């Protein structure tokens, strides 16, 4: 397995990993934390896809993708926190004025899971943020203490996943997902 992680600049590759199955869907494409909630709720079908296409053309793009022999197999949403919903969140605390980058969604396509791609995505996202000059990367995983997290809710990652990548817990949050508390974890890049 040769996993390469690179910036999510190719819309079709992003759509292959996080695009909805139905062309008229009003969900996914990993937009809920990236754009305002009003805009996210208003985008439907092709308009939603077009918004993601626009984000892929921006600098920085909406995240990173993992490729296995050129095939897109994984996604990590990554962006400067100031440009995300986390900058205004009532449940995820804003702990300081660092220009932190947020890493909030991870997905590996079915058929490619259980091969370490999630770890490669976290490492690749951190490397990309470092290249772009980010002083710190934040994540908001569940603190599940090893218990199973339902697959549709596992997109935030787990405390153990981020600890293996060197992140440390900075704060509790009031957010809960799949019955598990979410925590704020950070990795200092300086």
Residue, then its C-alpha position, 0 to 999 in steps of 0.5 A: x500500500x502506497x498512500x499519498x495525501x495531497x490538497x483537495x483541489x480536484x472536485x471529482x476526487x472530492x466527490x468520489x469520497x464525500x459526495x452524496x449518492x443522490x444528486x439532489x441531496x442536501x447533505x454531505x460534501x462536508x460543508x456543515x462546518x465549512x460554510x455558514x449554516x444558513x448557506x449549507x441548509x439552502x444548498x441543494x443538489x447541483x448547487x451544493x456540488x458547485x459550491x464544493x467545486x468553488x472551494x476546491x479552486x480556493x487557496x487553501x482548498x477544503x481539505x486533503x485527500x488520500x490516494x492509493x495508486x492514484x485512486x481517491x480513498x480518503x478525505x480530511x476536512x482541514x481549514x484555518x479555524x477562523x474560516x469555519x463554524x468552529x470560530x463561532x461554536x457554542x459547544x467547542x471552546x475557543x481556547x486562545x487567539x492562535x491562528x489554529x487550523x481545524x481538522x474536523x472530518x475524516x472519511x475512508x471509502x468502503x473497501x479501503x478501511x482497516x488499512x491505516x488510511x485514517x492515520x495517513x490522512x491525519x499525518x498528511x493533513x498535519x503536514x499540509x497545515x505545517x507547509x502552509x505555516x499553521x502554528x497549531x492544528x486542532x481536532x474535535x474527536x470523541x473521547x470513546x475510551x475504546x468503545x465502538x463508535x457507530x460508523x456514520x458518527x466516526x467522522x470526527x475521529x477518536x481520541x486514540x487516533x489523534x493521540x497516536x499522531x501526537x495531539x494532546x487534549x486541551x479542553x473538554x467541550x459540551x458537544x456529544x456525538x453518538x453518546x460520547x463526549x467530544x474533546x478539543x485536541x491540539x498539535x503544536x507545529x512550531 
